[in-house]
Amino acid sequence: MESSRPRRPERDERPPRRRSRSISYDSEEERRRRRRRKERELADRERNRGGRDDEVVNDKDNYNDRESKRRRSRSPRPESSRARLEDRESKHKSTRDRSPYRSSRDKDHRSSREGSSTQVSRKAKGPLPSQEASFQANGDPSMAVVVAGDVPDKQKPSLASTGLLAAASNSVTQADGTSIALKYHEPAEARKPPAKDEWKLFVFKGADILETIELSLRSCWLVGREVAVVDMPAEHPSISKQHAVIQFRYIEKTNEFGDKLGRVRPYLIDLESANGTSLNKEEIPPSRYLELRDKDMIQFGHSTREYVLMLSPKG
C-alpha cells in the first residue's frame, strides 16, 4: 500500500537558490547624495589634473618665447651674417691680391712647405737620423741633414773684462777735445796720510837736491811723462807716459797679541812700464804693491835721478 506522503524531490531536481542581497538601510536620498559627492570629487580631480597640464604647457610656451627672443637679440639673421662674412672675405682677398709683400711671403711659405714635404718623404725612405744631425740644417732643404762633424763649433761667450768701462770712467779730456785714458785708479783702501805723519820725497841728482815734494798733501801720486794727467812729471825718455804710482793705503795688521792695528802707509806700484821701476837698486815686479819705508830710494826707468823717501821726525 503506497503512502499518501508526497515524494521528496531528488537533489538534482532542486531549483537553484537565489542569492539574497544585503539589506540596505540607507534611504534613497542618502544614496543620491553619496553619488553626487563622488561625481563632484571625480570632477574636481579631473579639473586639477587638467589645470596642472595647462600650467606646464604655459610654462613651456613662455620659456620657448623667451629663448627665441634671446637668440634673436644675440645673433643676427643668418642671411645678414652670411652676407657680412662674404663681404669681409672679399675685402681680405682684395687686400691680399694688392699686397706684394704678402704674395711673396705666401710664395716663400708655399715653397718651404713643398721643400719640407719632399724632405720628409726623402727622410722616410731611409733610417731616421740622430737627434744631433736632425737639428743641423742650412738654407738648402735638400741638405738639411748633414754630418755632425761638418758644422763648426759654436763660439763660447767671453766673460773676461775688456777694460772699456774702466777706460771710459778713468779718462781726462784735453782742451783740443781728445781724451787720455788713465791706466790707474785708486783702490777702496786709499787714504790721505794723517797730519802727524809728514812724508817727503827728496829728488837727488848726484849730490844735489833738485826738488822736495810734500807727499802728505794727497793720497795718490802718478809719475810719468804725460804732463796732462800725471802728478809728478818726469822728462827722461826712458820713463813711460804713465810709469808708476806712489799710493797711500790704510792697511790693518794683527800683532802678536791678536790686536788689529790699522795704519796709513805709502806703497809703490809699477804700471807695466817699458823700462821698469827700481826700489833700492832692485827692480820691482809690475802691477804689484810694495810697501815703502823711511829712507827708501826709488828710480824710474834708466834715469839717474834718485827719489829718496823720508818721514819727518815727530817733535
Protein Blocks (a to p, Z undefined) as FASTA:
>chain_A
ZZfbdcdddfklpccddddddddfbdfklmmmmmmmmmmmmmmmmmmmmmmmmmmmmmmm
mmmmmmmmmmmmmpccfklmmmmmmmmmmmmmmmmmmpmklmmmmmmmmmmmmmmmmmmm
mmmmmccddfklmmmccfblklmpccfklpccdddddfbdehlmmmmmmccddfkopacd
dfbdcdfklccddfklccdddddehjacfbdcdfklpmbdcddjblklmmbdcfbfkbcf
blbdcdddddddddfkopacdddddddddehiakopaeehiacdehiacdddehiacdeh
jbfbdcdddddddZZ
